[in-house]
Each structure stands twice: as C-alpha cells, then as structure tokens.
Amino acid sequence: MDSMLQEISLQLEDYCLNAEEQVLSKMKELCFVYHFSAEDIVAQWVSFSSSKGACEDPTIPKLEHMEKEELISQKQKKRKSTTSSVSTPTRVYNSSTIDHIGSDGPENKQETRSQLPSLDQSPLFSTDPRTPSNFTPSRKYGARTGSGDPVSSFGALDNVEWKQSDEFSCSIYPYSEKTALRTTYKFMSEKFRDIASILNDMIQDAAEDFVREHSIEEWGHIQLPSVEAVPVIGRIVSDGEKLNPSSLLLEGSIELSSGHTVPLDVSRLEKFSFFPGQIIAGTGINNLGKKLVMHSLYEGIYPEVHPKSPDLANCFDSLGVVIAAGPFATSDTMSYEPLWDLMKYVKIHKPHVVILIGPFVDSKNAIIENGELNEYSEDVFKNMLTELLKHIEHLSTKVVLVPSTRDIHHESIYPTPPFSVERATKRLYLASDPCILNIEGVVFAITSTDILLHLGKEEISHPQQPDRLGRLCKHILTQKHFYPLHPPHEDLNVDSLHCELHASLPVMPHVLVVPSDFRQFIKDVNGCCCINPERLTKHSSGGTFARLKINSIDKEKYKGNIIDSIQAQVIKI
C-alpha cells in the first residue's frame, strides 16, 4: 500500500471508518481528479454520508454516487464563478489557507448590524417568507429520515418510561466551589517558567498516586545508568512532529530526574497506548544512560470515587436527563430548527435537566466563515436564548448551558468561562467548559472540547486493540484531566494556569460527557458511564442527542458507581 492510500486510511480511522484497498484506490483517484488531499476526500465523504442519514464505511458505488451528486456539480460551479469574475481578484482557499477563513473573512465583507424588530416579531426564528436567506430552514434537514429512532442503547430498557413527572425542580451545584470557574479571566499573559512548573507538578502528583497504589519505595533517575529494572515515571513527548514508536521520549520531573529527557524503547512491552503529554510509570533499564528500555507499565490509576450515594427520593426515585451538543444550526443556515425540535421533545417528555453543550453560534458555520451573517453574533445568541426560555417557561425542567471555544460570540480560551446573560433565571444554569456538576447527588463531568478527536489523532497503540473510543475515555479518567494532551491541538488556546485549577478530575464521575465528531456511544469504563451524544446537527443534516434515566440505588450497595442504575439511549433528532 503506497503512502497516499495509507494516509487516506488513517484519516478514515479518525472517524472510526474502514475501507478495503480497492475503495482506497478509488478515493485516491478522486483526489487526483478533483485536486483533493487525503483529509479533503475523507471530509467530503463524511459530509456526504452524514447527509444521507449515517456516517458509514465508503464503498465504490457510494463514492461514484457522491461524485455524480456533489463533486461534479461543485467543479462546474467553480468554473462558472471563475469565468464570471475575470476582472475581480479572487482569493484562493485550499487546505493550507482554509484555517484563516474564520479569522479574517473574505475581503470587503464586514459584519453589519441591521435594525431588529421586537423579539416577538424577530425574523431570526420565523418561517415567514421575509426571513433572511441565512435564517431559513435547511432543506436537507427537513428531508431527514428516522427521526426519533434510537441508534445506541445502554442498560436494561424493558418497559422503561422516558416521560418524567413535572412536579419537581432538581438541584444543580458545582461539585467543588473552590475549583468551579464562575467568571471570565485575563489570559495571554503566561510565562514559560510557570507553564514548566505546572507540567512538572503534574508528574509529581502522579508519582505520589503510584507510590500509594504500588508501594514504590524509591523512583529511579531516567537518565542514570542502571543494571537492573528500576521504577521510573515521566511524561511522553516526541522528538518529531508525529508520535511513533521510534520518536518516543520520556521526560522526567525536576525532583526525580533533574528534568532530563531520554529516548524510550518500548519493544519489550506486550502492549501500550501512548499520546503526547501522557504521564506513565513502570519499570525499565538504562544500561548506558542513553536509552531507557521499558520492561513493564503500571496500570493507570482512576480518581477517587464519590463517597456519597445519590439520593433521588426528591425526584420520585428517578432522574431524567437530556444531553445535546452543538452545532444547533445546520452548516448551510443559521436557522435553529434542530434545537426547536429538541425542545419539542423536552415539552413532551419533561426531563428534569437538559444539558446543552456548545457551540451555539458556531464559528465554523459556513455563513459565519464567509462573512454573510447579517446580525451581530451576540444578538443571534440572545435571541436564541430568549426563544429557548420560552419553550421551558411552563415546565420545571432546568437547562444547563456549557460554552465552547467555537462560540464566536464568546471567549475562545480553554478553560472557557460561563456565558454572561442579561436576564437571570432559576431555570438556567450557566456552566464553564469543562465543569463537574452535582445534580441531585449524581456527579456529571462535562466538556464541549472534542478531546476524543484530538487524542485519537495523536495516540499510538500496539498491538491493534479493540474499543478505541473506550480506551480514549480511559485515558481521560486515568490521567485525571479533561484535556491531558500536551502540546494541545492547534485549534485550542489553552491557559495552563487556569487549566491546572479548573480542568482536573479530582473525582471519578458517575457520568462523563464527551461530545465528539466520532461516532456516538454509551460505554461503561470502570463503572463510569461515558457518553458521546455526537452532534445535534451533522453538517446540513440532522444528528443525534442522548437521553438518560438514572434510577435510585440501594445506599448499602453503593461502591462509588451507579452504572447498574443507568438506562440511556442516543436518539436521532
């Protein structure tokens, strides 16, 4: 298999897709014909297949169908646009410049603010024919099929009743007031010395955990010669752009290894799974002080369990939760039809909590990227929120809003502070990204950042192991951090000083919510219910959301998890 086919195959794996070599050759052929990169052709396939109802493995007939339906028409449109604008300089966007679209936009286009009518007559959420074109409902979304069908299920679902009583308003609190991010903060003022100190402290904290768990008497220096295997600990780093077994390095802490870095030989390990920034511990030998040969790895240590069993007596012995992740508008419009369809479900089933995870005004929406939004993004969010509150004004349901760095109207920094709204209401809980919430005693750990996709692009493992998505969730839990990847993905601006305080996982959550572009799932990872509801919209078509019912459990049988009391499904919108 040549390098181009391998690259296409790797790009498909990022979306948990597979293809035979003949199919890969067909995709390579399309790359040459339409001047695509491997990443472009896979993104085109994911967009096309998602618009047809499900993101599935490519086949030659389906690729030919995609070519006839989309690629040929796109090529013809490009030809027409170039011939009709000969005298006008045209800016070319390709794989190397596309990242700059959202930052500066097309030339000679500025975001203009038009006069808004009253909220009751606002065109933003109207189907009136006078509605601006970028707020009209998407045709592809309206033509979707399978609405309401479950695509994943978890737990015993026999005779389960998803409709909840509307006579109870649940309590929502941060798990820890000390570590909860409440307000915005100043960023872009970090010093390299402070960042280095934080990274060093993370190794030292992990070392203390391994000492308690494995009764380690003394750690070995990773660079000093040794004639027998000694316990070592450090952070995985790479000496190249992409992590691979030959580029592995281990970075020790200042206290234990004087901050030195040494090449890592993992050829004697039966299995491993590494990513940049991961803190590992095990036994190894450094015969000449030039290379550390790992002999074994210690199992990762999970956070401490929550000591108290949830008491769900107040909510009639079961807690109903709905979870959905943005974008909440399709990529070809700013109409929030998917969100209003979700709220129709909420009105009927009356869950106690609805967790809505950003982006709400997505910076990657085509209308925003092209500079065609005819309203201020702040006004779009305000009107969306006003309409959202109208949907729940007669319900006891509470709504949790979790922001995203992709929200164009909000700070693009991680950790992301909560939204600030003019009209406060008890029905609305404004959380940060990430956050750990106590909802009637059930601990929810929530993030809007696609850490699974970021980890999946960087992780290497040997041999090929099953349940890749479950393994990525395990990394988050055992590293005790919402974003253990270092250096972070290029799309994410990380403030290390606030990340240390607000992005750690001091407790084993009952439910971990990690929205991702990867396939939706509900998994049991060491007693933690890990959920990826995927996105409420997939490009220009409908996506999925999750619903949970958490039943009361016997306090005497509680051992830190409530996995046997959870019933959950991922549903098509």
C-alpha positions as CSV (number, residue, x, y, z in Angstrom):
1,M,0.0,0.0,0.0
2,D,1.5,3.3,-1.0
3,S,1.8,6.4,1.2
4,M,-1.3,8.1,-0.2
5,L,-3.5,5.1,0.5
6,Q,-2.1,4.8,4.0
7,E,-2.9,8.5,4.6
8,I,-6.5,8.1,3.4
9,S,-6.8,5.0,5.6
10,L,-5.5,6.9,8.7
11,Q,-7.9,9.8,8.0
12,L,-10.8,7.3,7.9
13,E,-9.7,5.8,11.2
14,D,-10.1,9.2,12.8
15,Y,-13.8,8.8,12.1
16,C,-13.8,5.1,13.1
17,L,-14.3,4.2,9.4
18,N,-12.6,1.4,7.4
19,A,-12.2,0.7,3.7
20,E,-10.8,-2.0,1.5
21,E,-7.8,-1.3,-0.7
22,Q,-9.9,-1.1,-3.8
23,V,-12.1,1.5,-2.2
24,L,-9.0,3.4,-1.0
25,S,-7.7,3.4,-4.6
26,K,-11.0,4.9,-5.8
27,M,-10.7,7.7,-3.2
28,K,-7.1,8.3,-4.3
29,E,-8.4,8.6,-7.9
30,L,-10.9,11.2,-6.8
31,C,-8.1,13.1,-5.1
32,F,-6.2,13.4,-8.4
33,V,-9.2,14.3,-10.4
34,Y,-10.6,17.0,-8.0
35,H,-7.3,18.2,-6.5
36,F,-8.1,16.9,-3.0
37,S,-5.8,15.9,-0.2
38,A,-6.4,12.8,1.8
39,E,-8.0,14.9,4.5
40,D,-10.2,16.6,2.0
41,I,-11.6,13.5,0.4
42,V,-12.4,11.9,3.8
43,A,-14.1,15.1,5.0
44,Q,-16.1,15.1,1.8
45,W,-17.2,11.5,2.3
46,V,-18.1,12.1,6.0
47,S,-20.2,15.2,5.0
48,F,-21.9,13.3,2.1
49,S,-22.7,10.1,4.1
50,S,-23.9,12.0,7.1
51,S,-26.3,14.0,4.9
52,K,-27.8,10.7,3.8
53,G,-28.6,9.6,7.3
54,A,-25.5,7.9,8.7
55,C,-21.7,8.2,8.6
56,E,-20.7,4.8,7.3
57,D,-17.8,3.0,5.6
58,P,-17.3,4.1,2.0
59,T,-17.9,1.7,-1.0
60,I,-17.1,2.2,-4.7
61,P,-20.8,2.5,-5.7
62,K,-21.4,5.1,-3.0
63,L,-18.3,7.0,-3.9
64,E,-19.5,7.1,-7.5
65,H,-22.8,8.3,-6.3
66,M,-21.1,11.1,-4.3
67,E,-19.1,12.1,-7.3
68,K,-22.2,12.4,-9.5
69,E,-24.2,14.2,-6.9
70,E,-21.7,16.6,-5.4
71,L,-18.2,16.6,-6.8
72,I,-19.1,17.2,-10.4
73,S,-21.6,19.9,-9.6
74,Q,-19.1,21.6,-7.3
75,K,-16.5,21.6,-10.1
76,Q,-19.0,23.2,-12.5
77,K,-19.9,25.9,-10.1
78,K,-16.2,26.7,-9.6
79,R,-15.8,27.1,-13.4
80,K,-18.8,29.4,-13.7
81,S,-17.6,31.5,-10.8
82,T,-14.1,31.9,-12.2
83,T,-15.4,32.9,-15.7
84,S,-17.9,35.4,-14.4
85,S,-15.3,37.3,-12.3
86,V,-12.4,37.7,-14.6
87,S,-11.8,41.3,-13.7
88,T,-12.1,40.8,-10.0
89,P,-9.2,39.4,-8.0
90,T,-10.2,36.2,-6.3
91,R,-8.9,34.8,-3.1
92,V,-8.0,31.2,-3.3
93,Y,-8.8,28.9,-0.3
94,N,-7.2,25.5,-0.1
95,S,-6.1,23.1,2.6
96,S,-3.2,25.4,3.6
97,T,-5.3,28.6,3.9
98,I,-8.7,27.4,4.9
99,D,-7.9,27.8,8.6
100,H,-7.7,31.6,8.1
101,I,-11.3,32.0,6.8
102,G,-12.8,32.3,10.2
103,S,-10.2,34.8,11.5
104,D,-10.3,37.5,8.8
105,G,-13.1,36.5,6.4
106,P,-13.4,37.3,2.7
107,E,-12.2,40.8,1.6
108,N,-14.6,43.7,1.6
109,K,-17.1,41.9,3.8
110,Q,-17.9,43.2,7.2
111,E,-20.4,42.1,9.8
112,T,-23.2,44.7,9.7
113,R,-25.9,45.1,12.2
114,S,-29.4,45.6,10.9
115,Q,-32.3,47.0,12.8
116,L,-34.1,44.3,14.7
117,P,-37.9,44.3,15.2
118,S,-39.3,43.4,18.6
119,L,-38.4,39.9,19.9
120,D,-41.9,38.6,19.2
121,Q,-41.6,39.6,15.6
122,S,-37.9,38.8,15.1
123,P,-37.1,37.1,11.8
124,L,-34.4,35.0,13.4
125,F,-36.6,32.1,14.3
126,S,-39.5,32.7,12.0
127,T,-40.6,30.8,8.9
128,D,-42.1,33.9,7.4
129,P,-41.1,34.3,3.7
130,R,-39.5,37.6,4.6
131,T,-36.9,35.8,6.7
132,P,-33.3,36.5,5.5
133,S,-32.0,33.6,3.5
134,N,-29.3,32.6,6.0
135,F,-32.0,32.0,8.6
136,T,-34.3,29.9,6.5
137,P,-34.6,26.2,7.5
138,S,-32.3,23.7,5.7
139,R,-34.0,21.6,3.0
140,K,-31.7,18.6,3.8
141,Y,-32.5,18.8,7.5
142,G,-36.2,18.9,6.7
143,A,-35.9,15.8,4.4
144,R,-34.1,13.7,7.1
145,T,-35.4,10.2,7.9
146,G,-35.6,8.1,11.1
147,S,-36.4,11.0,13.4
148,G,-36.8,9.6,17.0
149,D,-35.1,6.3,16.2
150,P,-32.6,5.0,18.8
151,V,-29.1,4.4,17.4
152,S,-27.4,3.2,20.7
153,S,-28.8,1.8,23.9
154,F,-27.4,1.1,27.3
155,G,-28.8,-0.7,30.3
156,A,-32.0,-2.7,30.8
157,L,-34.6,-0.9,28.7
158,D,-37.5,-3.3,29.2
159,N,-40.7,-1.2,29.9
160,V,-38.7,1.9,30.6
161,E,-40.7,5.1,30.8
162,W,-38.9,8.2,29.5
163,K,-41.6,10.7,30.4
164,Q,-40.9,12.3,33.8
165,S,-43.1,14.0,36.3
166,D,-43.3,17.8,36.1
167,E,-43.8,18.3,39.8
168,F,-40.1,18.5,40.8
169,S,-37.3,21.0,40.2
170,C,-33.9,19.4,40.7
171,S,-30.9,21.0,42.3
172,I,-27.7,21.7,40.4
173,Y,-24.4,22.7,42.1
174,P,-20.8,22.7,41.2
175,Y,-19.0,19.6,42.6
176,S,-16.4,21.9,44.2
177,E,-16.9,25.6,44.8
178,K,-13.1,26.1,45.1
179,T,-12.4,24.8,41.6
180,A,-15.6,26.0,39.8
181,L,-14.9,28.6,37.1
182,R,-17.5,31.3,37.7
183,T,-16.3,34.4,35.8
184,T,-14.1,35.4,32.9
185,Y,-10.4,35.9,33.4
186,K,-7.4,37.6,31.8
187,F,-5.4,35.4,29.5
188,M,-2.4,35.6,27.1
189,S,-0.1,36.5,30.0
190,E,1.5,33.2,30.8
191,K,5.3,32.8,31.4
192,F,7.2,29.7,30.2
193,R,8.6,29.3,33.7
194,D,5.0,29.0,35.1
195,I,3.9,26.5,32.4
196,A,7.0,24.3,33.0
197,S,6.3,24.4,36.8
198,I,2.7,23.2,36.2
199,L,3.8,20.4,34.0
200,N,6.4,19.3,36.5
201,D,3.9,19.4,39.3
202,M,1.6,17.1,37.3
203,I,4.3,14.4,37.2
204,Q,5.0,14.8,40.9
205,D,1.3,14.4,41.8
206,A,1.0,11.3,39.6
207,A,4.2,9.9,41.3
208,E,2.5,10.2,44.7
209,D,-0.5,8.3,43.4
210,F,1.6,5.5,42.0
211,V,3.6,5.3,45.3
212,R,0.4,4.7,47.3
213,E,-1.0,2.3,44.7
214,H,2.0,0.1,44.1
215,S,4.1,0.6,47.3
216,I,7.1,2.0,45.4
217,E,10.0,2.7,47.8
218,E,12.1,4.9,45.5
219,W,11.9,6.2,42.0
220,G,14.9,5.7,39.6
221,H,16.5,8.5,37.7
222,I,15.6,8.0,34.0
223,Q,19.0,9.1,32.6
224,L,21.3,7.4,35.1
225,P,22.8,4.0,34.1
226,S,21.3,1.0,35.9
227,V,22.0,-2.7,35.8
228,E,18.5,-3.8,36.8
229,A,15.0,-2.7,36.2
230,V,14.0,0.3,38.4
231,P,10.7,2.1,38.8
232,V,10.5,5.2,36.6
233,I,7.9,7.9,35.9
234,G,7.7,10.7,33.3
235,R,5.7,12.3,30.5
236,I,5.5,11.1,27.0
237,V,7.0,13.5,24.4
238,S,8.0,13.2,20.8
239,D,11.2,14.2,19.1
240,G,9.3,14.7,15.8
241,E,6.1,16.2,14.5
242,K,4.2,13.0,14.8
243,L,4.4,10.5,17.6
244,N,5.6,7.0,16.7
245,P,7.5,4.2,18.4
246,S,10.9,5.4,17.1
247,S,10.3,9.1,18.2
248,L,9.2,8.3,21.8
249,L,10.9,10.3,24.6
250,L,10.3,10.2,28.3
251,E,10.6,13.5,30.2
252,G,11.2,13.2,34.0
253,S,10.4,15.7,36.7
254,I,13.0,18.1,38.2
255,E,12.8,16.4,41.6
256,L,13.2,12.8,40.4
257,S,15.2,13.1,37.2
258,S,16.6,16.6,37.1
259,G,14.1,17.4,34.3
260,H,16.0,15.3,31.8
261,T,14.6,13.7,28.7
262,V,15.7,10.2,27.4
263,P,14.8,8.1,24.3
264,L,12.3,5.4,25.2
265,D,12.5,1.8,23.9
266,V,9.1,0.0,24.1
267,S,10.0,-3.0,22.0
268,R,9.8,-5.3,25.1
269,L,6.3,-4.2,26.1
270,E,3.5,-6.6,25.1
271,K,1.1,-3.7,24.6
272,F,1.0,0.0,25.0
273,S,-1.1,3.1,24.2
274,F,0.7,6.4,24.3
275,F,-0.1,10.0,23.4
276,P,2.0,13.3,23.9
277,G,1.6,14.6,27.4
278,Q,0.6,11.3,28.9
279,I,2.2,10.6,32.3
280,I,3.3,6.9,32.5
281,A,5.1,4.8,35.1
282,G,6.7,1.4,35.0
283,T,10.0,-0.4,35.3
284,G,12.9,0.0,33.0
285,I,16.7,-0.3,32.5
286,N,19.1,2.3,31.2
287,N,22.3,0.4,30.7
288,L,24.5,3.2,29.2
289,G,22.5,6.2,30.3
290,K,21.4,6.8,26.6
291,K,18.2,4.9,26.2
292,L,15.6,3.7,28.7
293,V,14.3,0.2,27.8
294,M,10.8,-0.2,29.4
295,H,10.1,-3.7,30.8
296,S,6.6,-3.1,32.2
297,L,4.0,-0.5,32.7
298,Y,1.9,0.2,35.8
299,E,-1.9,0.3,35.2
300,G,-3.3,3.8,35.2
301,I,-5.0,5.0,38.5
302,Y,-8.5,6.3,38.4
303,P,-9.7,9.2,40.5
304,E,-11.2,8.6,43.9
305,V,-14.9,7.7,43.9
306,H,-17.6,10.0,45.2
307,P,-18.2,8.8,48.8
308,K,-22.0,9.5,48.9
309,S,-24.7,7.6,47.1
310,P,-27.1,9.9,45.2
311,D,-30.4,10.4,46.9
312,L,-33.1,10.5,44.3
313,A,-36.1,10.4,46.6
314,N,-37.0,14.1,45.9
315,C,-37.4,13.4,42.1
316,F,-39.6,10.3,42.7
317,D,-36.7,7.8,42.6
318,S,-35.5,8.6,39.0
319,L,-33.7,11.4,37.4
320,G,-34.4,12.3,33.8
321,V,-31.6,14.0,31.7
322,V,-31.4,15.0,28.1
323,I,-27.9,15.8,26.6
324,A,-27.3,17.5,23.3
325,A,-24.2,19.0,21.8
326,G,-23.9,21.8,19.1
327,P,-23.9,23.0,16.5
328,F,-27.6,23.6,16.9
329,A,-28.0,25.1,13.5
330,T,-27.1,23.3,10.2
331,S,-23.9,24.3,8.4
332,D,-25.8,25.9,5.5
333,T,-28.1,28.1,7.5
334,M,-28.4,29.9,10.8
335,S,-31.9,28.5,11.4
336,Y,-32.2,26.7,14.8
337,E,-34.7,24.2,13.7
338,P,-32.9,21.2,15.2
339,L,-32.8,22.9,18.6
340,W,-36.5,23.7,18.5
341,D,-37.3,20.1,17.5
342,L,-35.3,19.0,20.6
343,M,-37.3,21.4,22.8
344,K,-40.5,19.8,21.4
345,Y,-39.2,16.5,22.7
346,V,-38.5,18.2,26.1
347,K,-42.0,19.6,26.3
348,I,-43.5,16.1,25.8
349,H,-41.1,14.1,28.0
350,K,-40.4,16.8,30.6
351,P,-36.9,15.7,31.8
352,H,-35.6,17.2,35.0
353,V,-32.4,18.5,33.3
354,V,-31.4,19.4,29.7
355,I,-27.7,19.8,29.2
356,L,-26.9,21.9,26.1
357,I,-23.3,21.9,25.1
358,G,-21.9,24.5,22.7
359,P,-21.1,25.7,20.1
360,F,-24.3,27.7,20.0
361,V,-23.1,30.3,17.4
362,D,-20.6,28.2,15.6
363,S,-17.5,29.9,14.2
364,K,-17.2,27.0,11.7
365,N,-20.7,27.6,10.2
366,A,-20.3,28.4,6.5
367,I,-22.4,31.6,6.8
368,I,-20.1,33.0,9.5
369,E,-16.9,31.8,7.8
370,N,-18.0,33.6,4.6
371,G,-18.9,36.8,6.4
372,E,-22.5,36.6,5.3
373,L,-24.1,36.9,8.8
374,N,-26.3,39.9,8.7
375,E,-26.6,40.2,12.5
376,Y,-24.2,40.6,15.3
377,S,-23.3,37.1,16.7
378,E,-24.2,38.3,20.2
379,D,-27.7,39.2,19.0
380,V,-28.1,35.8,17.4
381,F,-27.2,34.1,20.8
382,K,-29.5,36.5,22.8
383,N,-32.5,35.8,20.5
384,M,-31.8,32.0,20.6
385,L,-31.7,32.1,24.4
386,T,-34.9,34.1,24.6
387,E,-36.7,31.6,22.4
388,L,-35.2,28.7,24.4
389,L,-36.5,30.1,27.7
390,K,-40.0,30.4,26.2
391,H,-40.0,26.7,25.5
392,I,-39.5,25.8,29.2
393,E,-41.4,28.7,30.9
394,H,-44.2,26.4,31.9
395,L,-42.0,23.4,32.8
396,S,-40.0,22.6,35.9
397,T,-37.1,21.5,33.6
398,K,-33.7,23.2,34.2
399,V,-31.3,23.9,31.4
400,V,-27.5,23.8,31.7
401,L,-25.5,25.8,29.1
402,V,-21.9,24.7,28.5
403,P,-19.9,27.1,26.2
404,S,-17.4,26.1,23.6
405,T,-14.2,27.7,22.2
406,R,-16.0,27.6,18.8
407,D,-18.7,30.0,20.1
408,I,-17.8,33.1,18.0
409,H,-19.6,35.5,20.5
410,H,-17.6,34.2,23.5
411,E,-14.0,34.0,24.7
412,S,-12.0,31.4,22.7
413,I,-9.9,30.2,25.6
414,Y,-9.7,26.9,27.4
415,P,-10.9,26.6,30.2
416,T,-13.9,28.6,28.9
417,P,-15.7,30.8,31.4
418,P,-19.5,30.5,31.5
419,F,-21.8,32.7,29.4
420,S,-22.9,36.0,30.8
421,V,-26.6,36.8,30.2
422,E,-28.7,39.9,31.0
423,R,-31.8,38.1,32.2
424,A,-31.0,35.7,35.1
425,T,-33.5,32.9,35.8
426,K,-33.5,29.9,38.2
427,R,-34.3,27.6,35.2
428,L,-30.9,28.4,33.6
429,Y,-27.6,27.1,34.9
430,L,-24.5,28.7,33.3
431,A,-21.5,26.3,33.5
432,S,-18.0,26.5,32.2
433,D,-16.0,24.2,29.9
434,P,-15.1,21.9,31.4
435,C,-17.2,21.5,34.5
436,I,-18.1,19.0,37.2
437,L,-21.7,19.3,38.4
438,N,-23.6,17.7,41.2
439,I,-27.2,17.1,40.0
440,E,-29.3,15.6,42.8
441,G,-26.2,13.7,44.1
442,V,-25.2,12.4,40.6
443,V,-21.7,13.6,39.5
444,F,-21.6,14.8,35.9
445,A,-18.2,15.6,34.3
446,I,-18.9,17.6,31.1
447,T,-16.7,19.2,28.4
448,S,-17.5,20.7,25.0
449,T,-14.0,20.3,23.7
450,D,-13.5,17.4,21.3
451,I,-10.8,15.8,23.3
452,L,-11.5,12.3,21.9
453,L,-10.8,13.5,18.3
454,H,-7.7,15.4,19.4
455,L,-6.4,12.3,21.3
456,G,-7.4,10.0,18.5
457,K,-5.2,11.9,16.0
458,E,-2.1,11.7,18.3
459,E,-2.4,8.3,20.1
460,I,-0.3,5.3,19.0
461,S,-1.0,1.8,20.3
462,H,0.4,-1.7,19.9
463,P,-1.0,-4.2,19.0
464,Q,-4.2,-3.0,17.3
465,Q,-6.6,-3.0,20.2
466,P,-10.4,-3.2,20.2
467,D,-12.7,-0.5,21.6
468,R,-10.6,2.5,20.7
469,L,-13.2,5.0,21.9
470,G,-13.4,3.3,25.3
471,R,-9.6,3.4,25.5
472,L,-9.6,7.2,24.8
473,C,-12.1,7.7,27.6
474,K,-10.0,5.7,29.9
475,H,-7.0,8.0,29.2
476,I,-9.1,11.0,30.3
477,L,-10.0,9.3,33.6
478,T,-6.7,7.8,34.5
479,Q,-4.8,11.0,33.6
480,K,-7.3,12.7,35.9
481,H,-7.7,15.6,33.5
482,F,-10.3,16.8,31.0
483,Y,-7.5,17.6,28.5
484,P,-4.3,15.6,29.1
485,L,-2.9,16.1,25.6
486,H,0.2,18.3,25.5
487,P,1.0,20.1,23.4
488,P,-2.7,20.8,22.7
489,H,-4.4,20.7,19.3
490,E,-3.7,23.7,17.1
491,D,-7.3,24.7,17.2
492,L,-7.3,25.1,21.0
493,N,-5.9,28.0,23.0
494,V,-5.0,26.6,26.4
495,D,-4.4,28.7,29.5
496,S,-2.2,26.4,31.6
497,L,-2.5,28.4,34.8
498,H,-6.3,28.1,34.9
499,C,-6.2,24.6,33.3
500,E,-4.4,23.4,36.4
501,L,-7.2,24.6,38.7
502,H,-10.4,24.1,36.5
503,A,-9.7,21.2,34.2
504,S,-8.6,18.5,36.6
505,L,-10.7,15.5,37.5
506,P,-10.4,15.1,41.3
507,V,-13.3,12.6,41.5
508,M,-14.5,9.7,39.5
509,P,-17.7,11.0,37.9
510,H,-20.8,8.9,37.7
511,V,-21.4,10.2,34.1
512,L,-18.7,11.6,31.8
513,V,-20.0,13.6,28.8
514,V,-17.5,13.9,25.9
515,P,-19.2,15.2,22.7
516,S,-17.2,14.4,19.6
517,D,-17.3,14.1,15.8
518,F,-16.5,10.4,16.4
519,R,-19.4,8.0,16.3
520,Q,-21.9,8.3,19.2
521,F,-21.6,5.8,22.0
522,I,-22.5,4.9,25.6
523,K,-19.8,2.9,27.4
524,D,-19.1,1.5,30.9
525,V,-15.4,2.5,31.7
526,N,-14.6,1.2,35.1
527,G,-18.0,2.0,36.4
528,C,-18.2,5.4,34.8
529,C,-21.0,5.9,32.2
530,C,-19.1,7.6,29.3
531,I,-21.4,9.3,26.7
532,N,-20.7,10.8,23.3
533,P,-24.1,12.1,22.1
534,E,-22.3,13.2,18.9
535,R,-23.8,16.5,17.4
536,L,-27.4,17.6,17.1
537,T,-26.6,18.6,13.5
538,K,-24.2,16.9,11.1
539,H,-23.2,19.5,8.5
540,S,-26.5,20.2,6.7
541,S,-28.5,17.3,8.1
542,G,-29.8,16.1,11.5
543,G,-27.7,14.4,14.1
544,T,-28.4,12.8,17.5
545,F,-28.9,13.5,21.2
546,A,-28.8,11.4,24.3
547,R,-31.4,10.7,27.0
548,L,-30.7,9.2,30.4
549,K,-32.9,7.8,33.2
550,I,-31.0,7.3,36.4
551,N,-32.9,5.2,39.0
552,S,-32.4,5.2,42.7
553,I,-30.0,2.7,44.2
554,D,-29.6,1.0,47.5
555,K,-27.2,3.1,49.6
556,E,-25.8,0.0,51.3
557,K,-24.8,-1.5,47.9
558,Y,-23.2,1.8,46.7
559,K,-19.5,1.3,45.9
560,G,-18.7,4.5,44.0
561,N,-20.6,4.0,40.8
562,I,-24.2,3.9,39.7
563,I,-23.7,2.1,36.4
564,D,-26.3,-0.5,37.0
565,S,-28.9,2.1,37.7
566,I,-28.5,4.0,34.4
567,Q,-30.7,3.5,31.3
568,A,-29.7,5.5,28.3
569,Q,-30.2,5.9,24.6
570,V,-28.8,8.0,21.7
571,I,-31.7,9.2,19.6
572,K,-31.9,10.7,16.1
573,I,-33.3,14.2,16.2
